[in-house]
Amino acid sequence: MKGLFPKLARFTHGFSGASQVIVYVEDVNDEVPVFTQRQYNRLGLRETAGIGTSVAVVRATDRDTGNGGLVSYKIVSGAEGKFEIDESTGLITTIEYLDYETKTSYLMNVSATDQAPPNNQGFCSVYVSLLNELDEAVQFSNSSYEAVIMENIPLGSEVLRVQARSIDNLNQITYKFDPNTNPQALSLFKINGITGVITVKGQVDREKGDFYTLTVVADDGGPKIDSTVVTITVLDENDNSPQFDITSDSSVSVAEDSAVGKRVALVLARDPDAGRNGQVTFSLTSGNIGRAFEIRTTNGTYGEVFVARPLDRELLDHYTLRIQASDGGVPPRRKEHVLRVNILDVNDNPPVIDSPFGYNVSVSENVGGGTAVAQVRATDRDIGLNSVLSYYITRGNEDLTFRMDRVTGEIATRPSPPDRERQSFYSLVVTVEDEGNPSLSVSRQNGPFRAKVGLGSTVGASLAPSVGCERGGKVPGVMFWGLRVQNCCEQIWFRVDVWSCRTLPHSRSAGLIPHLQMQKIGVSLWGGVLAAPALLTGWVWKDSRHCPPISARGVAGAAAQPQFIHH
């Protein structure tokens, strides 16, 4: 009972009468505080509510008086350190930040206690639900993503998929590339804003870029977005052929005496592919006649052409080499380049006189000056100045009876004519020299040049070009020993019977060779060559061991000594 309530009492005792008595009942704390509601609810408290935010007010009453009617409030349980209550007013406030993603609601038990013994208590519950807000950051499942693709991948091909989530899970997460992403990467790839799938939208060429970095942003509409880095590596495909550089030699000149192993040309080819696909090797596919050259590959880029065999311009003055550059791909890709190698002349060929055994002419004595006697002709396989020839009489013309045209090689008499009585024949040595540096030359002995006489003269005039051998001539039978046929490989000794116009064996014991008919052949004395237009027939013997002795003058080039035979 709370408070004091007066009571009137009437007493009688023998005599009648009346009196009023006031009785005061003293309160005893026998009432329990009673809340106005058994449960208080606060629905939709923002999870972002700051500290000190009012949540709810509870109220309890106690009918006792005095301290027994005074109530204090206390959160008995369920606050979890997030809430507190004013013990006098019953106001519940936040004392810590709330997080919907951690806990979505709270159910607290609140007590109201009076202030007098036995301190009676009343209880109520307070239910607080939080409102989910976009306060959590979006997070990608991976901090970074990596992908490897082949170049020339078809448009629309999927590269990879990025994925992010938000604990709030309130809105749809959307994806996009960061605007600061490399423009080239943005031109090649695109991302689906809902699924996060990155696909190819441009032609991927490794030679233009083999590594791309994309920054992807995920956003759920809240204040806290997230981003991740996507790296895409482009693998090489053998889609490029080697390309010869413009600095590659296409035409070179090489001296024909270049040493084997000398480098004569350099080509350069590059392949923009990677790895073995970009490694270039060189080979000679055609034009390498006689395998005169070889090519070596250096650093997978350079092709060095070397001389592999001795060169000879006179055999081949140029080569057209087809050089092939191949990469290491499977299958390999190839490119060809043409290299022309010009062989430069070196003065390595001496002049060659047309007549290898000399020239044989006869000239009449007392001919006029300037009469052409013979013309020496020579050739030189070299070219240019190396083949320009000059002709000289270098021996046998000590009396200057003849002169020689340096350019044409013509031998002619000088104003002072030859005199047979003074000298019956000449053996001239002619030297032909080219204009090379150093110059090369060749010499040939020409002659004998004999003075022309009629039949019946000395034997030195016999068988001259203008003299025929006639049977029954007036010349006594004369034998010449030590004669040879100039177009035979070995000395074939025989004798000529001028009287009978026959060639006879000089020794019965010598080896016999088949009967030989010679027409307009050269017949020589031991020291020089005569032209014999007559028909010479007979048995020819080739064994010189049985030849009669030759006089010293005959060996030196003079006429052989005659032997006269009378019939």
Order of alpha helices (4+ residues) and beta strands (2+ residues): beta-beta-beta-beta-beta-beta-beta-beta-beta-beta-beta-beta-beta-beta-alpha-beta-beta-beta-beta-beta-beta-beta-beta-beta-beta-beta-beta-beta-beta-beta-beta-beta-beta-beta-beta-beta-beta-beta-beta-beta-beta-beta-alpha-beta
